[in-house]
Structure formats: structure tokens, C-alpha cells
Amino acid sequence: MKLKIYIEEVYKELVHKVSWPSWSELQNSAIVVMIASAIIAIAIFAMDLGFRNMMDFIYGLFY
């Protein structure tokens, strides 16, 4: 019985109280996330490449 009441209250809240973004807001947010993810991926790639070259140089001094 409690489960039924809980599910009904959750449904009422999701349908009547939650403000869902519009389709254009959702698309804009998705674009922002994709651009930010690409920038972060490029930054990590650049750091990884830089550290690899630095470590190759340091190891090259000893071997």
C-alpha cells in the first residue's frame, strides 16, 4: 500500500511540480556539454603528449 502511494506521489511531482527544459534549452545544454568535453579531451591529450615527451627526454639522459 505504501509503495502505491509513493509511486502516485512521485508521478504527481514529476508531472505537475517539475519544470522540464524546452527542446531548444536541452539542445543548447547538450552543445555546451559537447564543446566542454572536447576542450577537456584536447587539454588532457596535450598534457599527456607533453609529459610523454618530457619523460622520453629525461629517460634519454640516463640510457
PDB file of N, CA, C and O in Angstrom:
ATOM      1  N   MET A   1       0.821  -1.198   0.000  1.00  0.00           N
ATOM      2  CA  MET A   1       0.000   0.000   0.000  1.00  0.00           C
ATOM      3  C   MET A   1       0.862   1.259   0.000  1.00  0.00           C
ATOM      4  O   MET A   1       0.587   2.216  -0.724  1.00  0.00           O
ATOM      5  N   LYS A   2       1.907   1.242   0.822  1.00  0.00           N
ATOM      6  CA  LYS A   2       2.785   2.404   0.864  1.00  0.00           C
ATOM      7  C   LYS A   2       3.495   2.613  -0.467  1.00  0.00           C
ATOM      8  O   LYS A   2       3.735   3.750  -0.874  1.00  0.00           O
ATOM      9  N   LEU A   3       3.827   1.530  -1.136  1.00  0.00           N
ATOM     10  CA  LEU A   3       4.501   1.628  -2.425  1.00  0.00           C
ATOM     11  C   LEU A   3       3.596   2.297  -3.457  1.00  0.00           C
ATOM     12  O   LEU A   3       4.059   3.114  -4.253  1.00  0.00           O
ATOM     13  N   LYS A   4       2.324   1.959  -3.446  1.00  0.00           N
ATOM     14  CA  LYS A   4       1.368   2.558  -4.381  1.00  0.00           C
ATOM     15  C   LYS A   4       1.259   4.065  -4.137  1.00  0.00           C
ATOM     16  O   LYS A   4       1.261   4.846  -5.089  1.00  0.00           O
ATOM     17  N   ILE A   5       1.166   4.470  -2.891  1.00  0.00           N
ATOM     18  CA  ILE A   5       1.076   5.885  -2.539  1.00  0.00           C
ATOM     19  C   ILE A   5       2.358   6.613  -2.967  1.00  0.00           C
ATOM     20  O   ILE A   5       2.312   7.719  -3.506  1.00  0.00           O
ATOM     21  N   TYR A   6       3.480   5.975  -2.717  1.00  0.00           N
ATOM     22  CA  TYR A   6       4.760   6.566  -3.100  1.00  0.00           C
ATOM     23  C   TYR A   6       4.831   6.792  -4.612  1.00  0.00           C
ATOM     24  O   TYR A   6       5.219   7.870  -5.062  1.00  0.00           O
ATOM     25  N   ILE A   7       4.463   5.795  -5.381  1.00  0.00           N
ATOM     26  CA  ILE A   7       4.502   5.902  -6.846  1.00  0.00           C
ATOM     27  C   ILE A   7       3.544   6.988  -7.332  1.00  0.00           C
ATOM     28  O   ILE A   7       3.884   7.740  -8.245  1.00  0.00           O
ATOM     29  N   GLU A   8       2.358   7.084  -6.742  1.00  0.00           N
ATOM     30  CA  GLU A   8       1.409   8.132  -7.127  1.00  0.00           C
ATOM     31  C   GLU A   8       1.971   9.515  -6.834  1.00  0.00           C
ATOM     32  O   GLU A   8       1.831  10.428  -7.648  1.00  0.00           O
ATOM     33  N   GLU A   9       2.608   9.678  -5.669  1.00  0.00           N
ATOM     34  CA  GLU A   9       3.169  10.975  -5.304  1.00  0.00           C
ATOM     35  C   GLU A   9       4.352  11.345  -6.207  1.00  0.00           C
ATOM     36  O   GLU A   9       4.521  12.507  -6.577  1.00  0.00           O
ATOM     37  N   VAL A  10       5.149  10.366  -6.550  1.00  0.00           N
ATOM     38  CA  VAL A  10       6.262  10.620  -7.460  1.00  0.00           C
ATOM     39  C   VAL A  10       5.739  11.051  -8.822  1.00  0.00           C
ATOM     40  O   VAL A  10       6.261  11.994  -9.418  1.00  0.00           O
ATOM     41  N   TYR A  11       4.724  10.377  -9.312  1.00  0.00           N
ATOM     42  CA  TYR A  11       4.127  10.733 -10.607  1.00  0.00           C
ATOM     43  C   TYR A  11       3.567  12.154 -10.578  1.00  0.00           C
ATOM     44  O   TYR A  11       3.805  12.933 -11.501  1.00  0.00           O
ATOM     45  N   LYS A  12       2.828  12.493  -9.529  1.00  0.00           N
ATOM     46  CA  LYS A  12       2.255  13.834  -9.404  1.00  0.00           C
ATOM     47  C   LYS A  12       3.360  14.891  -9.393  1.00  0.00           C
ATOM     48  O   LYS A  12       3.231  15.934 -10.033  1.00  0.00           O
ATOM     49  N   GLU A  13       4.432  14.623  -8.672  1.00  0.00           N
ATOM     50  CA  GLU A  13       5.515  15.591  -8.602  1.00  0.00           C
ATOM     51  C   GLU A  13       6.197  15.763  -9.956  1.00  0.00           C
ATOM     52  O   GLU A  13       6.488  16.886 -10.368  1.00  0.00           O
ATOM     53  N   LEU A  14       6.452  14.650 -10.648  1.00  0.00           N
ATOM     54  CA  LEU A  14       7.125  14.736 -11.950  1.00  0.00           C
ATOM     55  C   LEU A  14       6.260  15.423 -12.995  1.00  0.00           C
ATOM     56  O   LEU A  14       6.784  16.118 -13.865  1.00  0.00           O
ATOM     57  N   VAL A  15       4.948  15.242 -12.927  1.00  0.00           N
ATOM     58  CA  VAL A  15       4.065  15.805 -13.945  1.00  0.00           C
ATOM     59  C   VAL A  15       3.703  17.264 -13.635  1.00  0.00           C
ATOM     60  O   VAL A  15       3.629  18.091 -14.544  1.00  0.00           O
ATOM     61  N   HIS A  16       3.479  17.578 -12.362  1.00  0.00           N
ATOM     62  CA  HIS A  16       2.923  18.885 -12.031  1.00  0.00           C
ATOM     63  C   HIS A  16       3.907  19.861 -11.387  1.00  0.00           C
ATOM     64  O   HIS A  16       3.720  21.071 -11.511  1.00  0.00           O
ATOM     65  N   LYS A  17       4.946  19.381 -10.705  1.00  0.00           N
ATOM     66  CA  LYS A  17       5.815  20.288  -9.957  1.00  0.00           C
ATOM     67  C   LYS A  17       7.185  20.509 -10.599  1.00  0.00           C
ATOM     68  O   LYS A  17       7.819  21.534 -10.350  1.00  0.00           O
ATOM     69  N   VAL A  18       7.642  19.588 -11.401  1.00  0.00           N
ATOM     70  CA  VAL A  18       8.959  19.699 -12.009  1.00  0.00           C
ATOM     71  C   VAL A  18       8.862  20.570 -13.253  1.00  0.00           C
ATOM     72  O   VAL A  18       7.947  20.419 -14.063  1.00  0.00           O
ATOM     73  N   SER A  19       9.812  21.481 -13.393  1.00  0.00           N
ATOM     74  CA  SER A  19       9.834  22.293 -14.619  1.00  0.00           C
ATOM     75  C   SER A  19      10.880  21.684 -15.556  1.00  0.00           C
ATOM     76  O   SER A  19      12.077  21.724 -15.274  1.00  0.00           O
ATOM     77  N   TRP A  20      10.425  21.135 -16.642  1.00  0.00           N
ATOM     78  CA  TRP A  20      11.290  20.482 -17.597  1.00  0.00           C
ATOM     79  C   TRP A  20      11.799  21.508 -18.605  1.00  0.00           C
ATOM     80  O   TRP A  20      11.063  22.430 -18.957  1.00  0.00           O
ATOM     81  N   PRO A  21      13.040  21.373 -19.079  1.00  0.00           N
ATOM     82  CA  PRO A  21      13.552  22.321 -20.070  1.00  0.00           C
ATOM     83  C   PRO A  21      12.861  22.127 -21.419  1.00  0.00           C
ATOM     84  O   PRO A  21      12.386  21.041 -21.750  1.00  0.00           O
ATOM     85  N   SER A  22      12.822  23.207 -22.174  1.00  0.00           N
ATOM     86  CA  SER A  22      12.247  23.099 -23.516  1.00  0.00           C
ATOM     87  C   SER A  22      13.247  22.372 -24.419  1.00  0.00           C
ATOM     88  O   SER A  22      14.398  22.154 -24.042  1.00  0.00           O
ATOM     89  N   TRP A  23      12.788  22.006 -25.611  1.00  0.00           N
ATOM     90  CA  TRP A  23      13.651  21.275 -26.539  1.00  0.00           C
ATOM     91  C   TRP A  23      14.868  22.112 -26.924  1.00  0.00           C
ATOM     92  O   TRP A  23      15.976  21.582 -27.013  1.00  0.00           O
ATOM     93  N   SER A  24      14.678  23.416 -27.154  1.00  0.00           N
ATOM     94  CA  SER A  24      15.809  24.269 -27.544  1.00  0.00           C
ATOM     95  C   SER A  24      16.790  24.445 -26.387  1.00  0.00           C
ATOM     96  O   SER A  24      18.000  24.479 -26.611  1.00  0.00           O
ATOM     97  N   GLU A  25      16.293  24.556 -25.160  1.00  0.00           N
ATOM     98  CA  GLU A  25      17.184  24.643 -23.996  1.00  0.00           C
ATOM     99  C   GLU A  25      17.992  23.357 -23.848  1.00  0.00           C
ATOM    100  O   GLU A  25      19.179  23.392 -23.526  1.00  0.00           O
ATOM    101  N   LEU A  26      17.344  22.239 -24.083  1.00  0.00           N
ATOM    102  CA  LEU A  26      18.009  20.950 -23.988  1.00  0.00           C
ATOM    103  C   LEU A  26      19.104  20.816 -25.043  1.00  0.00           C
ATOM    104  O   LEU A  26      20.192  20.317 -24.755  1.00  0.00           O
ATOM    105  N   GLN A  27      18.811  21.265 -26.271  1.00  0.00           N
ATOM    106  CA  GLN A  27      19.814  21.220 -27.339  1.00  0.00           C
ATOM    107  C   GLN A  27      20.990  22.136 -27.016  1.00  0.00           C
ATOM    108  O   GLN A  27      22.144  21.753 -27.210  1.00  0.00           O
ATOM    109  N   ASN A  28      20.707  23.343 -26.525  1.00  0.00           N
ATOM    110  CA  ASN A  28      21.787  24.272 -26.172  1.00  0.00           C
ATOM    111  C   ASN A  28      22.669  23.696 -25.067  1.00  0.00           C
ATOM    112  O   ASN A  28      23.894  23.804 -25.126  1.00  0.00           O
ATOM    113  N   SER A  29      22.053  23.094 -24.072  1.00  0.00           N
ATOM    114  CA  SER A  29      22.828  22.486 -22.989  1.00  0.00           C
ATOM    115  C   SER A  29      23.683  21.334 -23.501  1.00  0.00           C
ATOM    116  O   SER A  29      24.828  21.175 -23.080  1.00  0.00           O
ATOM    117  N   ALA A  30      23.137  20.537 -24.398  1.00  0.00           N
ATOM    118  CA  ALA A  30      23.884  19.415 -24.963  1.00  0.00           C
ATOM    119  C   ALA A  30      25.084  19.916 -25.761  1.00  0.00           C
ATOM    120  O   ALA A  30      26.163  19.327 -25.701  1.00  0.00           O
ATOM    121  N   ILE A  31      24.897  21.005 -26.508  1.00  0.00           N
ATOM    122  CA  ILE A  31      26.009  21.571 -27.285  1.00  0.00           C
ATOM    123  C   ILE A  31      27.098  22.085 -26.356  1.00  0.00           C
ATOM    124  O   ILE A  31      28.282  21.871 -26.614  1.00  0.00           O
ATOM    125  N   VAL A  32      26.712  22.758 -25.281  1.00  0.00           N
ATOM    126  CA  VAL A  32      27.692  23.257 -24.310  1.00  0.00           C
ATOM    127  C   VAL A  32      28.486  22.100 -23.709  1.00  0.00           C
ATOM    128  O   VAL A  32      29.706  22.186 -23.575  1.00  0.00           O
ATOM    129  N   VAL A  33      27.797  21.024 -23.350  1.00  0.00           N
ATOM    130  CA  VAL A  33      28.474  19.860 -22.770  1.00  0.00           C
ATOM    131  C   VAL A  33      29.424  19.228 -23.780  1.00  0.00           C
ATOM    132  O   VAL A  33      30.536  18.843 -23.418  1.00  0.00           O
ATOM    133  N   MET A  34      29.008  19.114 -25.042  1.00  0.00           N
ATOM    134  CA  MET A  34      29.887  18.518 -26.064  1.00  0.00           C
ATOM    135  C   MET A  34      31.131  19.373 -26.292  1.00  0.00           C
ATOM    136  O   MET A  34      32.234  18.840 -26.405  1.00  0.00           O
ATOM    137  N   ILE A  35      30.962  20.689 -26.360  1.00  0.00           N
ATOM    138  CA  ILE A  35      32.111  21.575 -26.573  1.00  0.00           C
ATOM    139  C   ILE A  35      33.053  21.521 -25.379  1.00  0.00           C
ATOM    140  O   ILE A  35      34.269  21.437 -25.556  1.00  0.00           O
ATOM    141  N   ALA A  36      32.513  21.566 -24.168  1.00  0.00           N
ATOM    142  CA  ALA A  36      33.350  21.491 -22.968  1.00  0.00           C
ATOM    143  C   ALA A  36      34.090  20.156 -22.911  1.00  0.00           C
ATOM    144  O   ALA A  36      35.266  20.116 -22.548  1.00  0.00           O
ATOM    145  N   SER A  37      33.416  19.068 -23.265  1.00  0.00           N
ATOM    146  CA  SER A  37      34.061  17.749 -23.264  1.00  0.00           C
ATOM    147  C   SER A  37      35.194  17.692 -24.277  1.00  0.00           C
ATOM    148  O   SER A  37      36.247  17.119 -23.998  1.00  0.00           O
ATOM    149  N   ALA A  38      34.988  18.281 -25.451  1.00  0.00           N
ATOM    150  CA  ALA A  38      36.033  18.296 -26.474  1.00  0.00           C
ATOM    151  C   ALA A  38      37.227  19.115 -26.010  1.00  0.00           C
ATOM    152  O   ALA A  38      38.371  18.708 -26.215  1.00  0.00           O
ATOM    153  N   ILE A  39      36.980  20.268 -25.387  1.00  0.00           N
ATOM    154  CA  ILE A  39      38.078  21.109 -24.893  1.00  0.00           C
ATOM    155  C   ILE A  39      38.865  20.379 -23.813  1.00  0.00           C
ATOM    156  O   ILE A  39      40.096  20.402 -23.819  1.00  0.00           O
ATOM    157  N   ILE A  40      38.171  19.741 -22.898  1.00  0.00           N
ATOM    158  CA  ILE A  40      38.851  18.995 -21.827  1.00  0.00           C
ATOM    159  C   ILE A  40      39.642  17.827 -22.416  1.00  0.00           C
ATOM    160  O   ILE A  40      40.765  17.568 -21.982  1.00  0.00           O
ATOM    161  N   ALA A  41      39.080  17.122 -23.390  1.00  0.00           N
ATOM    162  CA  ALA A  41      39.785  15.998 -24.015  1.00  0.00           C
ATOM    163  C   ALA A  41      41.051  16.481 -24.722  1.00  0.00           C
ATOM    164  O   ALA A  41      42.091  15.829 -24.638  1.00  0.00           O
ATOM    165  N   ILE A  42      40.973  17.615 -25.416  1.00  0.00           N
ATOM    166  CA  ILE A  42      42.152  18.157 -26.102  1.00  0.00           C
ATOM    167  C   ILE A  42      43.210  18.579 -25.081  1.00  0.00           C
ATOM    168  O   ILE A  42      44.401  18.347 -25.288  1.00  0.00           O
ATOM    169  N   ALA A  43      42.774  19.200 -23.977  1.00  0.00           N
ATOM    170  CA  ALA A  43      43.730  19.613 -22.939  1.00  0.00           C
ATOM    171  C   ALA A  43      44.426  18.404 -22.331  1.00  0.00           C
ATOM    172  O   ALA A  43      45.640  18.434 -22.128  1.00  0.00           O
ATOM    173  N   ILE A  44      43.687  17.347 -22.038  1.00  0.00           N
ATOM    174  CA  ILE A  44      44.290  16.137 -21.466  1.00  0.00           C
ATOM    175  C   ILE A  44      45.237  15.497 -22.470  1.00  0.00           C
ATOM    176  O   ILE A  44      46.311  15.031 -22.091  1.00  0.00           O
ATOM    177  N   PHE A  45      44.855  15.468 -23.748  1.00  0.00           N
ATOM    178  CA  PHE A  45      45.726  14.917 -24.785  1.00  0.00           C
ATOM    179  C   PHE A  45      47.037  15.708 -24.857  1.00  0.00           C
ATOM    180  O   PHE A  45      48.115  15.121 -24.947  1.00  0.00           O
ATOM    181  N   ALA A  46      46.940  17.033 -24.817  1.00  0.00           N
ATOM    182  CA  ALA A  46      48.143  17.874 -24.883  1.00  0.00           C
ATOM    183  C   ALA A  46      49.038  17.651 -23.674  1.00  0.00           C
ATOM    184  O   ALA A  46      50.257  17.569 -23.820  1.00  0.00           O
ATOM    185  N   MET A  47      48.453  17.550 -22.476  1.00  0.00           N
ATOM    186  CA  MET A  47      49.255  17.297 -21.273  1.00  0.00           C
ATOM    187  C   MET A  47      49.913  15.930 -21.352  1.00  0.00           C
ATOM    188  O   MET A  47      51.085  15.786 -21.003  1.00  0.00           O
ATOM    189  N   ASP A  48      49.177  14.929 -21.804  1.00  0.00           N
ATOM    190  CA  ASP A  48      49.711  13.581 -21.921  1.00  0.00           C
ATOM    191  C   ASP A  48      50.885  13.553 -22.905  1.00  0.00           C
ATOM    192  O   ASP A  48      51.919  12.944 -22.632  1.00  0.00           O
ATOM    193  N   LEU A  49      50.714  14.213 -24.040  1.00  0.00           N
ATOM    194  CA  LEU A  49      51.774  14.274 -25.040  1.00  0.00           C
ATOM    195  C   LEU A  49      52.998  15.006 -24.488  1.00  0.00           C
ATOM    196  O   LEU A  49      54.131  14.566 -24.686  1.00  0.00           O
ATOM    197  N   GLY A  50      52.769  16.110 -23.802  1.00  0.00           N
ATOM    198  CA  GLY A  50      53.865  16.867 -23.205  1.00  0.00           C
ATOM    199  C   GLY A  50      54.622  16.057 -22.163  1.00  0.00           C
ATOM    200  O   GLY A  50      55.852  16.034 -22.172  1.00  0.00           O
ATOM    201  N   PHE A  51      53.901  15.390 -21.265  1.00  0.00           N
ATOM    202  CA  PHE A  51      54.553  14.575 -20.240  1.00  0.00           C
ATOM    203  C   PHE A  51      55.305  13.395 -20.858  1.00  0.00           C
ATOM    204  O   PHE A  51      56.383  13.026 -20.392  1.00  0.00           O
ATOM    205  N   ARG A  52      54.733  12.808 -21.905  1.00  0.00           N
ATOM    206  CA  ARG A  52      55.422  11.691 -22.566  1.00  0.00           C
ATOM    207  C   ARG A  52      56.740  12.162 -23.171  1.00  0.00           C
ATOM    208  O   ARG A  52      57.769  11.504 -23.019  1.00  0.00           O
ATOM    209  N   ASN A  53      56.707  13.302 -23.856  1.00  0.00           N
ATOM    210  CA  ASN A  53      57.941  13.828 -24.441  1.00  0.00           C
ATOM    211  C   ASN A  53      58.946  14.208 -23.371  1.00  0.00           C
ATOM    212  O   ASN A  53      60.144  13.974 -23.532  1.00  0.00           O
ATOM    213  N   MET A  54      58.470  14.795 -22.276  1.00  0.00           N
ATOM    214  CA  MET A  54      59.359  15.164 -21.184  1.00  0.00           C
ATOM    215  C   MET A  54      59.993  13.916 -20.567  1.00  0.00           C
ATOM    216  O   MET A  54      61.194  13.908 -20.296  1.00  0.00           O
ATOM    217  N   MET A  55      59.214  12.877 -20.344  1.00  0.00           N
ATOM    218  CA  MET A  55      59.755  11.658 -19.747  1.00  0.00           C
ATOM    219  C   MET A  55      60.701  10.956 -20.717  1.00  0.00           C
ATOM    220  O   MET A  55      61.713  10.406 -20.282  1.00  0.00           O
ATOM    221  N   ASP A  56      60.405  10.959 -22.019  1.00  0.00           N
ATOM    222  CA  ASP A  56      61.334  10.396 -23.002  1.00  0.00           C
ATOM    223  C   ASP A  56      62.666  11.135 -22.962  1.00  0.00           C
ATOM    224  O   ASP A  56      63.725  10.514 -23.049  1.00  0.00           O
ATOM    225  N   PHE A  57      62.616  12.449 -22.832  1.00  0.00           N
ATOM    226  CA  PHE A  57      63.853  13.241 -22.757  1.00  0.00           C
ATOM    227  C   PHE A  57      64.629  12.906 -21.491  1.00  0.00           C
ATOM    228  O   PHE A  57      65.844  12.715 -21.538  1.00  0.00           O
ATOM    229  N   ILE A  58      63.928  12.832 -20.351  1.00  0.00           N
ATOM    230  CA  ILE A  58      64.617  12.533 -19.078  1.00  0.00           C
ATOM    231  C   ILE A  58      65.197  11.131 -19.109  1.00  0.00           C
ATOM    232  O   ILE A  58      66.345  10.942 -18.708  1.00  0.00           O
ATOM    233  N   TYR A  59      64.441  10.136 -19.574  1.00  0.00           N
ATOM    234  CA  TYR A  59      64.960   8.785 -19.656  1.00  0.00           C
ATOM    235  C   TYR A  59      66.107   8.697 -20.654  1.00  0.00           C
ATOM    236  O   TYR A  59      67.034   7.910 -20.466  1.00  0.00           O
ATOM    237  N   GLY A  60      66.051   9.500 -21.715  1.00  0.00           N
ATOM    238  CA  GLY A  60      67.118   9.530 -22.708  1.00  0.00           C
ATOM    239  C   GLY A  60      68.435  10.010 -22.120  1.00  0.00           C
ATOM    240  O   GLY A  60      69.499   9.627 -22.608  1.00  0.00           O
ATOM    241  N   LEU A  61      68.389  10.827 -21.101  1.00  0.00           N
ATOM    242  CA  LEU A  61      69.619  11.314 -20.449  1.00  0.00           C
ATOM    243  C   LEU A  61      70.320  10.202 -19.673  1.00  0.00           C
ATOM    244  O   LEU A  61      71.541  10.229 -19.518  1.00  0.00           O
ATOM    245  N   PHE A  62      69.565   9.238 -19.192  1.00  0.00           N
ATOM    246  CA  PHE A  62      70.140   8.188 -18.361  1.00  0.00           C
ATOM    247  C   PHE A  62      70.471   6.921 -19.121  1.00  0.00           C
ATOM    248  O   PHE A  62      71.255   6.109 -18.630  1.00  0.00           O
ATOM    249  N   TYR A  63      69.907   6.721 -20.294  1.00  0.00           N
ATOM    250  CA  TYR A  63      70.139   5.479 -21.033  1.00  0.00           C
ATOM    251  C   TYR A  63      70.739   5.728 -22.372  1.00  0.00           C
ATOM    252  O   TYR A  63      70.997   4.784 -23.118  1.00  0.00           O
TER     253      TYR A  63
END
